[in-house]
């Protein structure tokens, strides 16, 4: 560093090249992150809307275990989207309503 053969100007030029390389790398990171953000926004815009009602099926997939609202936080693993009419029909046929999201109350049905 204290080499008398290297001029101060040469050291400053070297520092400049290092900083330009670092700046180029940072700008690439920024561009990559902007591309990821744009892709994330496109994905969110293309995502289909959440269903209003869910029907949970049993292990054999033929019997219906429960009816849930679309915002239920504990719907189980075997749920399928359902229409309002399907949810009402299931509740009228004595399928239990989820005790957590109360779809019967949301549908205005007394079980």
ABEGO torsion letter per residue (X at the ends): XABAABBAAAAAAAAAAAAAAAAAAAAAAAAAAAAAAAAAAAAAAABBBBBABBBBBBAAGABBABBBBAABABAEABBBBBBAAAAAAAAAAGBBBBAAAGAAAAAGBBX
